[in-house]
Amino acid sequence: MSDFGIPASITTTITLTVTADIEQRWKEQQRRWAMLEGEHSENIRDAINATLAPEIAALIELTPDMSANPFKQVWQELNVLYMGAPDVTVEGQEDADLSLVVTERLWPQMQKGGLYTLGINEALVRLDWPTPDEIAAGAAAEVQYRIVPPHKIGRIEAAKGQPDVPAALEEARLRVIDGTPLWTWDVWDVRDPANPVFRIEVDKADGASGRDDITEQVAPELAEKYPYMDKGGAPIFPWILRHATVGNDLFSTNAGIELVSGSLTLAAMWTDWRQGFSNSATPKMVGIDVEAPAGVVKEIAGVGVRYIPTHRDSLTLLKSTQGTGGTVATLQPGMDPAVGVAALRSYEERLAIGAGLSPSDLQITQGQSGYAIVVSRAGKVEARRRYTPAATFADRLMLATGARMSNSFGGTNLPEDAKSYSISYPTLAADLDEQKKRVDLAALKRDQGFADPIEAIREARPEIESDEEAAEILIRIQRVKDDIAQRAQTPEPGNEP
């Protein structure tokens, strides 16, 4: 039995029963999700205990340092596909009304979905159509989308002939039933289109094996009924599994684990650095053949350690243990804080490079809010190119699935083939320095005869989509030049010869 993923503030009477392989997958996926959401203090404590000696770890694990998180910073910098709304077109239907599928919330939600996909390697999108009661209560009659992290998915099975596309899965959902919060399973299965399955189940109590079907209790209108059927009578599987890269598996759980583990190790080292800055960055006094009349004994990792709490304004009274006078000496600081910072920054940079960033595209800055990883526009463009194929595949499938729902419940007549949808993601705006370099290079090619004026202007301005548009711009530019030249040759009134 496992209570993995249950918020500490919620007490449940029934936990989730999963197999060992699912439990292991959940552990890694939840660790990454926690790091993306800033809820990874417990993971840092684990890293502290794994990195440092027990007696040292016991001193510092109570207040883990969460100021540096290169794992999150790297993926936030590279999550650029949905910073603006993509342009969606339908083959053969230039005036297609996609408003019930491409909703106002869709692309903003994909910003979070994109971050989960890059950081965890996978994320899921659940599609829904509101019920009549929900519409009567004010819900929009359109496709609804919900981002689901993969550590909420239990058993999952691939579609036939599509090893990275699911056709059956179970989602763990927390519901309040008769005033009691319970973890339940939403079971979806369309592997047999003639007999699609939807059930709401709960693990049996008191450790008994098996589950109980509680669909009749929770959603009686769905008992023995599949919720979503298209116009042709085929079941709609309302789940899209998004991948960071297209492959042959449903989950790539451990891909990129180096950045995950390294980021937690870095947090452990920053925690140790902070402790060292407080306790080891200043000279220390030691006594030889002397003792204090009083002291404090503190148990650390099962060992009693005696020490004297002091402050720079305090006076410590000592007496000789030999009766002849002891010695008080000063030791140099145990650490140089600046050297420690430099070493940790170098380690952080190495982590980012290990994640696939080019050293020339990477900066680690010291801003007002502290540490920050900044990726150049060139690095973001490369990341955009790398992740576009997998995103396009998922988005086309998502739009086609949404179209099936909209056609069935919203009365539309949209294409239901994913290949009918074309998606163009926003380009990244060039900074001034890059714009100048591009214009200078285009002008050089034109002047040296390697490009005609139309090719040159299109190279200088990539947003120009056709030669015709470029020609129109050149004509306007020439007209302005001619007008300026004519005015220069025309004397001002009263200055005629």
URJO-V508213 format. One line per field, one symbol per residue. phi: phi as a letter, one per 30 degrees, with the letter a starting at -180 (. if undefined). A space follows every 10 residues. Layout:
BEGIN
phi->???
END
This chain:
BEGIN
phi->.bceideddc cccbcccbdd ddeddeeddd ddedddcicc ddddeddddd ccdeddeddc ddbddcdcbe eddddddcdc dcdbddccbc dibdcddcdd cddddededd dddddddddc ibacbccbbd dedddddjdd dadcbbdbdd dccddbbddd ibdccdbaab cdbcbcchic dbdbcccbab dcedbdbbbc bbdddiiddj bcdcedddbe dcdhbddbbd ddicdcddbb cccdbdbcbd bcecdidddd dddddddddd ddddddddcb cbeccbccib bcdbabcbdb hicdccbcdb bdcdcccbbd dcicjcbcbc cdedaceddd dddddddddd dddddjdded ccbccccdcj dacbcddddd dddeddcded ddeddddddd ddddddddcc idbceccedd ccbcdedddd ddddeddddd ddddddddid adeddddddd bdddcbdddd dddddddddd ddddddddcc ddejcdd
END
